[in-house]
Amino acid sequence: MTRRPPHRRKPLTVLSLLLIVMAMALGPTPSSAAGTDWWAPTARPAPDSEINVTGEPFKGTNSRGEVRGFVDAHNHLMANEAFGGRLICGKPFSEQGIADALKDCPEHYPDGSLAVFDYITRGGDGKHDPDGWPTFKDWPAYDSMTHQQNYYAWVERAWRGGQRVLVNDLVTNGVICSVYFFKDRSCDEMTSIRLQAKLTYDMQDYIDEMYGGPGKGWFRIVKDSAQAREVIKQGKLAVVLGVETSEPFGCKQVLDVAQCSKADIDRGLDELHELGVRSMFLCHKMDNALCGVRFDEGGLGTAINVGQFLSTGTFWKTEKCTGPQADNPIGGASAPEAEKDLPDGVKVPSYAADAQCNTRGLTDLGEYAVRGMMKRNMMLEIDHMSVKATGRVLDIFESESYPGVLSSHSWMDLNWTERVYNLGGFVAQIMSGSGHLGGKPTSEEFSAEAKRTNALRDKYGVGYGFGTDMNGIAGWPAPRGADTSNPVKYPFRSVDGGSVLDKQTTGKRTWDLNTDGASHYGLVPDWIEDIRLVGGQDVVDDLFRGAESYLDTWGASEKHEAGVNLAANSSASASSSESNPFTSYAPGRAVDGQSDTRWASDWSDAQWLKLDLGSASQVSRVTLNWERAYGKAYRIEVSTDGTNWRSVWSTTAGDGGLDTARFTGVQARYVRIQGLERGTSWGYSLSEVGVYRD
């Protein structure tokens, strides 16, 4: 495909470890700037949080017609409604005002003794001052994963500081919900997703009211890339809906038996698309009926493995990896407290150190879901997928020239990065820099990783994103300390230079990134300023181009049209066909459009399959979906007369699966796959062959 031009991680219980997985009544008051500053509301709740930003948010595009600004590709605005509704305390907004929105969960009073989630994820005994508004003595904090970080006014500050795209991933996990002590609603995942989507629209309406009515606020939910570009051109924040859940459409597996159907997938995708969802994960934390996951590590991974068994009846299974990519290691870890919850006689398997890949890849139902997302022009999140599943997804996308692939928060093996960029996909790094629960991450860690992949971004002419994962289970950048040699100095200017940001104040609490770290969403601009200080302007510049690159990927996904397969039901012949009294392996089986049929040759080298397209046509792409018997060395040949042949593509390193051969377009009526060396002791076997003009 055409590339864009360059611009410059003491054993705990199963419950505990699974949890890691994962004043309006006073009336509105007029704004001092009402009627003069388009970015200031005509009425804001009182009392409320301060924004502490002066200056007009930038509008428009740059000289090349590109949008400017940062993209948070992975956030969870409504996670307080997930996991049964009592895991994340506080709300991003409330019609009753900030005192209602920013208050702790009832079981945390009076001293946090029952804040189970807090002491598991943060350490200590979990005790804390539960009062939020107006004192905020102990929360939100960069290392507290149980309190609201996405209050609307804090998101407003991030927008004012230069952010122009926010992906709100609707999130939940039915297993975590089912084992958590406190809940006030069903654990059904799709019920939670629907509620979170509704509340995101309600938040948009809430903000609109401050600005005089529908469509007037800065928080705009968008459903296509053109709409997003227009919103950003107006200087506002484009909000994209995504989904991150473990059993989408009810697609769990029990004893390896899928609990959903293709019809369930179609209904689910249609419903999500109608809600405005444009990106999603197909698996997360636990293997499901669609795909295997990229493991969590150590004792946590073992505990999640126990949770998977309790939910599905199966443990993770591993095998030796076939390439440089690997899933996270789980071998050697123990969690004796977790294992106590297993049935008598059942033990967590031991795992060989050299077998680090999940045996479960993309299932047939998973492939159906992937192709269903492509039909709906949706973007697929490959973070959390096993490398086996990810490899198959990338194979499928490459065979269709489909660019809609995202890695939004550093849970993908980085060896996939170039394949993602080559497709036209988008990559963002988790804000914490070192990944989920990675100790006390700092801006230095984020900057170092950004620089490591800088050459690839230059090569493909793309910007960079960050995934805050706020209200997720990640951990956020820790304070570098006021005594550091280059602290953030307040006030400071936004990256575009048009706004001035001072320390953020809510109620009686004022936050300073140097001493508080990235405690809530309003400190995202402060963190970016810290990135500039420790990582340099080049890192920030790449981040400032992130919104444009994200929208490029989205827009290209929307414009994608499936190619016409010239080989469909074409006349086919072969050097041989394996004889079987019960099943036909005739050549035509490779072009009949059925994935459960195939052509298979005799068990020897130098076999071929020839296709007659019926008439000469421009040909530049051939796809080969190999059965287990694949070609290690083979070439693609073309001819206009069936007699004179020319080789247009070849390989000596075939590894089976789905191959895509691309070459300079050439006129051809006949296409021949000439086997040279088998990859197995069997013959050559192709489930389906496709021939395309582009």
URFENDA-V180375 format. One record per residue. N is the residue number from 1. PSI is psi in degrees with one decimal (none if undefined). BURIAL is # if it has 9 or more other ideal C-beta (glycine too) atoms within 8 Angstrom, else .. Layout:
n | psi | burial
N | PSI | BURIAL
N | PSI | BURIAL
This chain:
n | psi | burial
1 | 160.1 | .
2 | 128.0 | .
3 | 155.2 | .
4 | 145.7 | #
5 | 143.3 | .
6 | 145.2 | .
7 | 149.4 | .
8 | none | .
9 | none | #
10 | 102.0 | .
11 | 147.6 | .
12 | 174.7 | #
13 | 164.0 | .
14 | -45.5 | #
15 | -49.7 | #
16 | -48.1 | #
17 | -30.6 | #
18 | -30.0 | #
19 | -23.8 | #
20 | -32.0 | #
21 | 12.0 | #
22 | none | #
23 | 19.8 | #
24 | -23.5 | #
25 | -21.8 | .
26 | -11.1 | .
27 | 151.0 | .
28 | 151.1 | #
29 | 145.8 | .
30 | 144.2 | .
31 | 143.6 | #
32 | -21.3 | .
33 | 9.9 | .
34 | 133.1 | #
35 | -10.3 | .
36 | -37.1 | .
37 | 112.8 | .
38 | -24.4 | .
39 | -8.0 | .
40 | 131.8 | #
41 | 149.2 | #
42 | -21.5 | #
43 | 130.1 | #
44 | 145.3 | #
45 | 149.7 | #
46 | 125.5 | #
47 | 167.2 | #
48 | 175.4 | #
49 | 151.1 | #
50 | 159.1 | .
51 | -38.9 | #
52 | 40.0 | #
53 | 135.0 | #
54 | 152.2 | .
55 | 155.7 | .
56 | 130.6 | #
57 | 139.9 | #
58 | 147.4 | #
59 | 170.4 | .
60 | -162.6 | .
61 | 172.5 | .
62 | -173.6 | .
63 | -18.8 | .
64 | 5.8 | .
65 | 16.3 | .
66 | 144.7 | .
67 | 156.4 | #
68 | 157.5 | #
69 | 169.8 | #
70 | 154.4 | #
71 | 125.5 | #
72 | 104.8 | #
73 | 1.7 | #
74 | 98.3 | #
75 | 164.8 | #
76 | 78.3 | #
77 | -37.2 | #
78 | 25.9 | #
79 | -17.9 | #
80 | -18.3 | #
81 | -0.5 | #
82 | 171.6 | #
83 | 30.4 | #
84 | -1.2 | #
85 | 6.6 | #
86 | 18.5 | #
87 | -44.5 | #
88 | 123.5 | #
89 | 134.1 | #
90 | 165.8 | #
91 | 154.3 | #
92 | -17.5 | #
93 | 160.8 | #
94 | 136.4 | #
95 | -20.9 | .
96 | -0.7 | #
97 | -179.4 | #
98 | -32.7 | #
99 | -31.8 | #
100 | -38.9 | #
101 | -46.2 | #
102 | 67.9 | #
103 | 154.7 | #
104 | 166.3 | #
105 | 145.6 | #
106 | -34.0 | .
107 | -10.7 | .
108 | -15.3 | #
109 | 145.1 | .
110 | -11.7 | .
111 | 13.3 | .
112 | 8.0 | #
113 | -30.4 | .
114 | 17.4 | #
115 | 68.0 | #
116 | -48.3 | #
117 | -38.8 | #
118 | -47.5 | #
119 | -22.2 | #
120 | -46.4 | #
121 | -22.7 | #
122 | -19.7 | #
123 | 175.6 | .
124 | -152.4 | .
125 | 2.7 | .
126 | -5.8 | #
127 | 137.4 | #
128 | 163.0 | #
129 | 115.4 | #
130 | -13.8 | #
131 | 128.3 | #
132 | -104.0 | #
133 | 133.9 | #
134 | 1.2 | #
135 | -39.4 | #
136 | 45.3 | #
137 | -43.7 | .
138 | -9.8 | #
139 | 156.1 | #
140 | 158.0 | #
141 | 155.1 | #
142 | -24.3 | #
143 | 14.3 | #
144 | 120.9 | #
145 | 15.3 | #
146 | 6.6 | #
147 | 148.9 | #
148 | 130.3 | #
149 | -3.7 | #
150 | 36.4 | #
151 | 141.4 | #
152 | -38.5 | #
153 | -28.1 | #
154 | -37.8 | #
155 | -38.0 | #
156 | -42.1 | #
157 | -39.8 | #
158 | -41.1 | #
159 | -46.6 | #
160 | -26.9 | #
161 | 2.6 | #
162 | -1.5 | #
163 | 137.1 | #
164 | -11.2 | #
165 | 134.8 | #
166 | 122.4 | #
167 | 113.7 | #
168 | 100.6 | #
169 | 114.2 | #
170 | 124.1 | #
171 | 145.8 | #
172 | 174.6 | #
173 | 115.3 | #
174 | -34.1 | #
175 | -47.0 | #
176 | -45.4 | #
177 | -43.6 | #
178 | -28.3 | .
179 | -11.1 | #
180 | 141.3 | #
181 | -40.7 | .
182 | 128.5 | #
183 | 155.9 | #
184 | 17.1 | .
185 | 176.6 | .
186 | 155.7 | .
187 | 4.7 | #
188 | 124.0 | .
189 | -44.7 | #
190 | -31.0 | #
191 | -41.8 | #
192 | -41.8 | #
193 | -44.8 | #
194 | -43.1 | #
195 | -44.2 | #
196 | -37.8 | #
197 | -47.2 | #
198 | -44.6 | .
199 | -27.5 | #
200 | -41.9 | #
201 | -38.0 | #
202 | -37.1 | #
203 | -38.8 | #
204 | -45.9 | #
205 | -40.5 | #
206 | -44.5 | #
207 | -38.9 | #
208 | -40.3 | #
209 | -34.5 | #
210 | -23.2 | #
211 | 7.5 | #
212 | 3.1 | .
213 | 180.0 | .
214 | 133.9 | .
215 | -1.8 | .
216 | -12.3 | .
217 | 173.4 | #
218 | -12.9 | #
219 | 103.5 | #
220 | 114.9 | #
221 | 127.9 | #
222 | 150.4 | #
223 | -4.3 | .
224 | 165.1 | #
225 | -32.8 | #
226 | -41.3 | .
227 | -40.2 | #
228 | -43.9 | #
229 | -39.5 | #
230 | -41.7 | .
231 | -44.5 | #
232 | -37.4 | #
233 | -30.8 | #
234 | -3.4 | .
235 | 10.3 | #
236 | 179.8 | #
237 | 120.5 | #
238 | 122.4 | #
239 | 122.6 | #
240 | 135.2 | #
241 | 130.9 | #
242 | 175.6 | #
243 | 131.3 | #
244 | 100.5 | #
245 | 161.4 | #
246 | -27.5 | #
247 | 64.8 | #
248 | 140.9 | #
249 | 19.7 | #
250 | 18.0 | #
251 | 62.2 | #
252 | 169.6 | #
253 | 139.8 | #
254 | 118.6 | .
255 | 40.5 | .
256 | 15.2 | .
257 | 122.1 | .
258 | 139.3 | #
259 | 19.3 | #
260 | 171.9 | #
261 | 174.0 | .
262 | -35.7 | .
263 | -38.9 | .
264 | -40.8 | #
265 | -46.4 | #
266 | -44.5 | #
267 | -42.6 | #
268 | -45.0 | #
269 | -41.2 | #
270 | -43.2 | #
271 | -46.6 | .
272 | -41.9 | #
273 | -40.1 | #
274 | -33.4 | .
275 | -15.6 | #
276 | 4.7 | #
277 | 130.3 | #
278 | -3.6 | #
279 | 153.6 | #
280 | 160.2 | #
281 | 145.4 | #
282 | -19.1 | #
283 | 155.7 | #
284 | 116.1 | #
285 | -48.2 | #
286 | 141.7 | #
287 | 139.1 | #
288 | -165.5 | #
289 | -6.5 | #
290 | -39.5 | #
291 | 162.8 | #
292 | 157.9 | #
293 | 159.6 | #
294 | 117.3 | #
295 | 156.3 | #
296 | 159.1 | #
297 | 165.3 | #
298 | -143.9 | #
299 | -34.9 | #
300 | -46.3 | #
301 | -39.9 | #
302 | -42.0 | #
303 | -40.5 | #
304 | -36.4 | #
305 | -41.2 | #
306 | -43.8 | #
307 | -39.4 | #
308 | -42.7 | #
309 | -44.5 | #
310 | -29.7 | #
311 | -37.2 | #
312 | -15.6 | #
313 | 4.8 | .
314 | 144.5 | #
315 | 165.3 | .
316 | 147.5 | #
317 | 138.9 | #
318 | 161.4 | #
319 | 168.9 | .
320 | 139.8 | .
321 | 148.1 | #
322 | -5.4 | .
323 | -169.3 | .
324 | -20.6 | .
325 | 149.2 | #
326 | 153.6 | #
327 | 166.8 | #
328 | 145.4 | #
329 | 139.2 | #
330 | -11.5 | #
331 | 142.6 | #
332 | -12.3 | .
333 | 147.4 | #
334 | 150.5 | .
335 | 75.0 | #
336 | -35.7 | .
337 | -36.2 | #
338 | -41.2 | #
339 | -18.4 | #
340 | -23.2 | .
341 | -5.5 | .
342 | 153.0 | #
343 | 154.4 | .
344 | 133.4 | .
345 | -8.1 | .
346 | 130.6 | .
347 | 152.5 | .
348 | 132.5 | #
349 | 155.9 | .
350 | 151.3 | .
351 | 132.5 | #
352 | 139.9 | .
353 | -27.4 | .
354 | 10.9 | .
355 | 85.8 | #
356 | 6.1 | #
357 | 139.1 | #
358 | 130.8 | #
359 | -21.3 | #
360 | 120.9 | #
361 | -136.9 | #
362 | 119.5 | #
363 | 172.6 | #
364 | -40.3 | .
365 | -36.6 | #
366 | -42.0 | #
367 | -37.5 | #
368 | -40.8 | #
369 | -40.9 | #
370 | -48.9 | #
371 | -30.2 | #
372 | -37.1 | #
373 | -39.3 | #
374 | -42.2 | #
375 | -30.9 | .
376 | 8.0 | #
377 | 36.2 | .
378 | 158.8 | #
379 | 138.6 | #
380 | 129.1 | #
381 | 120.8 | #
382 | -9.3 | #
383 | 142.2 | #
384 | -14.0 | #
385 | 143.9 | #
386 | 157.0 | #
387 | -29.9 | #
388 | -43.1 | #
389 | -42.0 | #
390 | -43.6 | #
391 | -41.5 | #
392 | -40.8 | #
393 | -46.9 | #
394 | -36.4 | #
395 | -45.8 | #
396 | -46.7 | #
397 | -39.5 | #
398 | -37.9 | #
399 | -23.5 | #
400 | 3.2 | #
401 | 43.8 | #
402 | 121.5 | #
403 | -6.7 | #
404 | 62.0 | #
405 | 133.5 | #
406 | 141.2 | #
407 | 106.4 | #
408 | -8.8 | #
409 | 44.8 | #
410 | 37.6 | #
411 | 17.8 | #
412 | 143.6 | #
413 | 126.0 | #
414 | -14.5 | .
415 | -10.5 | .
416 | -9.9 | #
417 | -47.5 | #
418 | -36.4 | .
419 | -37.7 | #
420 | -48.4 | #
421 | -39.5 | #
422 | -30.7 | .
423 | -20.7 | #
424 | 15.6 | #
425 | -177.7 | #
426 | 141.0 | #
427 | 133.3 | #
428 | 149.7 | #
429 | 141.2 | #
430 | 140.9 | #
431 | -34.0 | #
432 | -8.9 | #
433 | -54.0 | #
434 | 4.2 | #
435 | -176.9 | #
436 | 132.1 | #
437 | 44.5 | #
438 | 46.6 | #
439 | -129.1 | .
440 | 81.8 | .
441 | 151.1 | #
442 | 173.7 | #
443 | -30.9 | #
444 | -40.9 | #
445 | -43.4 | #
446 | -45.8 | #
447 | -40.8 | #
448 | -41.5 | #
449 | -37.9 | #
450 | -41.9 | #
451 | -31.2 | #
452 | -32.4 | .
453 | 11.2 | #
454 | -40.8 | #
455 | -37.3 | .
456 | -38.7 | #
457 | -38.9 | #
458 | -42.4 | #
459 | -41.7 | .
460 | 1.9 | #
461 | 46.1 | #
462 | 157.3 | #
463 | -176.2 | #
464 | 153.9 | #
465 | 168.5 | #
466 | 152.9 | #
467 | 107.9 | #
468 | -33.6 | #
469 | 30.0 | #
470 | 145.4 | #
471 | 8.7 | #
472 | -171.0 | #
473 | 77.7 | #
474 | -41.8 | #
475 | 148.2 | #
476 | 166.5 | #
477 | 128.7 | #
478 | 159.2 | #
479 | 141.4 | #
480 | -13.9 | #
481 | 144.6 | .
482 | -20.2 | .
483 | 7.1 | .
484 | 157.5 | .
485 | -22.6 | .
486 | 66.8 | .
487 | 163.0 | #
488 | 127.5 | #
489 | 124.5 | .
490 | 144.0 | .
491 | 164.8 | .
492 | 163.3 | #
493 | 148.8 | #
494 | 165.5 | #
495 | -37.0 | #
496 | -12.5 | #
497 | -5.7 | .
498 | -8.5 | #
499 | 153.2 | #
500 | 129.1 | #
501 | 128.1 | #
502 | 179.0 | .
503 | 140.1 | .
504 | 133.3 | #
505 | 131.7 | #
506 | 121.2 | #
507 | -125.6 | #
508 | 4.2 | .
509 | 133.7 | #
510 | 128.9 | .
511 | 143.9 | #
512 | 118.1 | #
513 | -34.3 | #
514 | -33.5 | #
515 | -17.3 | .
516 | -14.4 | #
517 | -171.2 | #
518 | 77.5 | #
519 | -29.8 | #
520 | 175.7 | #
521 | -27.3 | #
522 | -13.4 | #
523 | 7.9 | #
524 | -45.3 | #
525 | -36.5 | #
526 | -39.5 | #
527 | -38.3 | #
528 | -39.3 | #
529 | -37.6 | #
530 | -38.2 | #
531 | -42.7 | #
532 | -40.7 | #
533 | -39.7 | #
534 | -25.0 | #
535 | -22.8 | #
536 | 163.0 | .
537 | -30.1 | .
538 | -39.5 | .
539 | -44.3 | #
540 | -39.1 | #
541 | -42.3 | #
542 | -40.3 | #
543 | -35.4 | #
544 | -19.3 | #
545 | 2.1 | #
546 | -41.6 | #
547 | -42.8 | #
548 | -45.4 | #
549 | -39.9 | #
550 | -44.6 | #
551 | -30.4 | #
552 | -47.5 | #
553 | -45.0 | #
554 | -47.8 | #
555 | -41.6 | #
556 | -33.7 | #
557 | -40.4 | #
558 | -35.8 | #
559 | -11.4 | .
560 | 135.8 | #
561 | 135.6 | .
562 | 135.0 | .
563 | 156.2 | #
564 | 122.5 | .
565 | 105.2 | .
566 | -18.8 | #
567 | -6.8 | #
568 | 122.3 | .
569 | 27.5 | .
570 | 167.4 | #
571 | 129.4 | .
572 | 143.1 | #
573 | 165.4 | .
574 | 161.9 | #
575 | -30.0 | .
576 | 165.0 | .
577 | 132.5 | #
578 | 134.8 | #
579 | 131.3 | .
580 | 125.7 | .
581 | -14.4 | .
582 | -26.6 | .
583 | 139.3 | .
584 | 132.7 | .
585 | 36.6 | #
586 | 156.6 | .
587 | -38.7 | #
588 | -17.2 | #
589 | -17.8 | #
590 | -5.8 | #
591 | 23.9 | #
592 | 2.2 | .
593 | 10.4 | .
594 | 120.6 | .
595 | -14.7 | .
596 | 10.1 | .
597 | 164.1 | .
598 | 155.7 | #
599 | 139.2 | #
600 | 134.5 | #
601 | 174.6 | #
602 | 164.2 | #
603 | 68.8 | .
604 | 165.0 | .
605 | -177.8 | .
606 | 47.3 | .
607 | 155.4 | #
608 | 157.0 | #
609 | 126.0 | #
610 | 137.1 | #
611 | 133.9 | #
612 | 111.9 | #
613 | -8.8 | #
614 | -33.1 | .
615 | 162.0 | .
616 | 141.6 | .
617 | 157.1 | #
618 | 128.8 | .
619 | 132.4 | #
620 | -0.3 | #
621 | 132.6 | #
622 | 130.3 | #
623 | 139.2 | #
624 | 116.3 | #
625 | 98.7 | #
626 | 142.8 | #
627 | -175.6 | #
628 | -31.4 | .
629 | 104.2 | #
630 | 169.5 | #
631 | 124.3 | #
632 | -43.2 | #
633 | 128.9 | #
634 | 166.9 | #
635 | 158.3 | #
636 | 126.9 | #
637 | 150.7 | #
638 | 158.3 | #
639 | 150.7 | #
640 | -21.8 | #
641 | -3.2 | .
642 | 0.5 | .
643 | -48.4 | .
644 | 121.2 | .
645 | 147.8 | #
646 | 139.6 | .
647 | 130.7 | .
648 | -11.4 | #
649 | 145.3 | #
650 | 161.3 | .
651 | 152.1 | #
652 | 9.3 | .
653 | 33.7 | .
654 | 141.6 | #
655 | 19.0 | .
656 | -166.2 | .
657 | -143.4 | #
658 | 112.5 | #
659 | 145.4 | #
660 | 119.4 | #
661 | 120.2 | #
662 | 141.6 | .
663 | 167.0 | #
664 | 133.6 | .
665 | 140.0 | .
666 | 147.7 | #
667 | 132.7 | .
668 | 142.2 | #
669 | -31.7 | #
670 | 139.4 | #
671 | 131.8 | #
672 | 132.2 | #
673 | 112.0 | #
674 | 107.2 | #
675 | 136.5 | #
676 | -39.4 | #
677 | 129.7 | #
678 | 150.3 | #
679 | -10.2 | #
680 | -178.5 | .
681 | -9.6 | .
682 | -165.1 | #
683 | -144.0 | #
684 | 136.7 | #
685 | 120.5 | #
686 | 124.4 | #
687 | -38.8 | #
688 | 140.8 | #
689 | 135.7 | #
690 | 142.7 | #
691 | 131.4 | #
692 | 155.5 | #
693 | -32.9 | #
694 | none | .
